[in-house]
Every structure is written in structure tokens, then in C-alpha cells.
Amino acid sequence: MGLATPPHRVFPNTSPHVPVFALGPYAAPHRDVVLAMKEKNNLVIRRHTGAVLDAALAHLEARGEIPHGAVLVPAPTRKASARARGGDPVEACCRATGRPVAAVLSLDARTADQSELDAAARRANLAGAVRLTGVPGDTCIIVDDVVTTGATLQASVETLLAHGADVAACLAICAA
């Protein structure tokens, strides 16, 4: 029931230069979903979360807040984290929407885990660390599990924009 709420606009401390939407706060049930995907390696919940993301995107499209048919770009994750989790949970959720996905962002192997870093340390950690393997040809929306300070979204948007991508917005499962 709690996951069925419409997405809302959030304003992280570090601006990613485009609108950011979240499905809810980093509290139950949204927090529980993220932890199930990341910490408990629950692979099934990724499909269900993809359906919720698809509904959120359809809602934002209907309201005119994002363009129809944008390509989903999963926020970058550390390769070691993705391996430990049976794959990148955010990418799996994006793919489960049935929408076009371009997994073109990654993090440099030397990037530290962000979970214990404050906003300034997160920005410093990500400076020059987001790698791009291709530029989506269509308008894109960056998807992440949790937006905390906005540093990951900002680094991701800036990397894409610097290479000519058209980034319309960011969407997170929850906002801390």
C-alpha cells in the first residue's frame, strides 16, 4: 500500500541541475524495499519494484513533468557492490519496467562506498569518478535507489551533459 503513492519532487542539497522525484521517504516501506534489494539480495523484489517505477514514470508523464518514452539510465554503482548483490539492483528495476534502458554509467574502481560520507566527502569521492560507456540517443532519466545528498545524481547528470546527452530528470525509490 505505501509504495502506491505518487512520486513527488524533492530538492537534494547538491543540485543535479534537473528535477528530482522520489517515490517516498527513506522509511518503511521504501527503505525496506531498498534494503531487501541491496542487503538481502532479494532478486524477486526487483521485478515488483520495476512495476512500481513504471507506474511512477507513467504518472509523471501524464502530468507533463517528464517526457514520454525517455530512456532510463541507472545511476552508477561500484562493480564490487553489484557483484555482491547478484547484479545491479537499480539496473534490474529499470529493466523490469519494460522501458528502454541504457546502462552507460559506472564508477571508477577506486571510488569509496558513499554510505558513511557526508555531502562534501561524497562530492569529492565522485569528482571525476563517473565513467560513461555511451551516450543515450534519446532524452533520458537517471534512476537511483536512494537520493541522500544528490552527489551521485549531480555527478551522473554532469557526466551525461558533458557528452551531449539530454537529461530530463532523476527518479529515486526514496529520499533520505
Summary of the structure (lengths in Angstrom):
residues: 176
radius of gyration: 14.6
end to end distance: 19.9
largest distance: 40.6
contacts: 590
relative contact order: 0.24
helix: 37%
strand: 20%
